[in-house]
Amino acid sequence: MSVKQVSIALKPNVYTTFRDLPNTLSNTLGEYVDNAVQSYFDNKERLKSYEPNYKLCIKIIMDWEQKTLSIIDNAAGISEKNYLRAFEPANIPENRAGLNEYGMGMKTASVWLADNWTVTTKALGENKERVLSFDLNKVIEDEKEVLDVIENEKPLEEHYTKIVLTNLSKNAPKTNTFEKVQRHLSSIYRYFLRTDEIEIFVNGEPLRAPDYKILNAPFYKTPDGESILWKKEIHFNAGTYKANGFIALLDRIDQNENGLVLLRRGRVIIGGGDEHFFPTSICGSKGTFKYKRIFGELELEGFEVTFNKNGFKAEDDLQALLDDIKDEIKRSEPNIFSQADGYRQRSRIQKAEIAQSLKENFEKNSVPALFKKEKIEQEERKIQNVDSIKKNEELINSSVPAETYSEPILFDNKECEIKYELITDTESTNLYSVRKENDSFICKINLNHTFFDYYPQFKKNKDYEPVIKILMAFAKAEIKAPSCGTTAEWNIRNLFNQYIGEDD
């Protein structure tokens, strides 16, 4: 018997294997975003002919009460021509040069996230809305290889796709991971978000592309020379492989901003969000100033990506390309590598000058020897005045804040809140206070204190932040000190409040 045909249909029980595919929540949600973005670019002219002010809008909505996840977009919808292909597993798109090149994104993503999902779509220029519902348990139990589609009449000019997932799996978003997902998606789609064409919202919050400030300073060997913007444009052509973008130095060291980001077709593949990428050839060893300060974005061409778009194939070729880019950067002088290794926010010479200036100011403003004993005795009497201490504490604690800032703090192994209240109107001579109120802590900082009137830089509304940060650290230290065995920790604050004003 000759064999004429074989079935290549995906058996229903294979769907259960999708649930165990190694993936991240951000990359999975990205599959839906990829489809919408590609639909927009494929139909851009038609969309704008219907709506001259059209802008692509993608909304990801997690309803914690209903336990549903929705992805809604106003792209061109899934057309009749592409409808069957869109739902047939592993049916490769005709155009593989876009973001949805494997033809598995929506299906695998939906099964990875939920047991049940419904896709409602209306294609631009067609008069039918199509609704398809997928129930994983029924598909497996009934061995379904065909699903019914409901069609509804709709106006030609409408266009959208709405995906609603229910009976969510263990892979679905959790409240404590959703903020990370927002950051990661902002990073992955930074290129598109920087245009005025695409908006992405996650639970009503618009995503913003990362925007890091680049160091603009003289070369560290010539500190009195002209300032240089430390950004190296990269346009590298290695035949099959190409890289375009930039590598630069951060204006200020920040562990959330350093590292490289590698993109393909405008989408971040490696280095997005918290998943930083530090190739040794470019960034150096961990802990070095080069490692801490170098960042950049490179759009790569010629590389294939992995199935779930979180890595590049041909890793050896990628490393060779990065090595070549490193060599190109080193050929320019001065280059960002030498600046990253040698530059400090303030040089040792500058710090020595600061130390000398501080010493001279302290000597100039110190109390003459004749009056030192009398001055010390006066301050000691003031410090021991319990009534005065109590009065000042009551005055600052009863004052109304002009502004309030809050942040979490761990206390007795529980997450609590510490509120920093900035006071501008009080007769208290205390610079700051700390007290516990229910499950929170309140730190009041007295901006009306004579300390801020004494030094001229504060009169120009400058340099407040470093002092406030120190007071915030004092407050947190006082809160945490009892857990380290300290008793009467408030005495440090009382003494500090007395001494800080003694020379004003």
Secondary structure, 3 states (H helix, E strand, C coil): CCCCCCCCCCCHHHHHHHCCCCCCHHHHHHHHHHHHHHHHHHCHHHHHHHCCCCCEEEEEEEECCCCEEEEEECCCCCCHHHHHHHHCCCCCCCCCCCCCCCCCHHHHHHHHHEEEEEEEEECCCCCEEEEEEEEHHHHHHCCCCCCCEEEEECCCCCCEEEEEEEEECCCCCCCCCHHHHHHHHHHHCHHHHCCCCEEEEECCEECCCCCCCECEECCCCCCCCCCEECEEEEEEEECCEEEEEEEEEECCCCCCCCEEEEEECCEEEECCCCCCECCHHHHCCCCCHHHHHEEEEEEEECCCECCCCCCECCHHHHHHHHHHHHHHHHCCCCCHHHHHHHCCCCCHHHHHHHHHHHHHHHHHHCCCHHHHHHHHHHHHHHHCCHHHHHHHHHHHHCCCCCEEEEEEEEECCEEEEEEEEEECCCCCCCCEEEEEECCEEEEEEECCCHHHHHCHHHHCCCCHHHHHHHHHHHHHHHHHHHHHCCCCCHHHHHHHHHHCCCCC
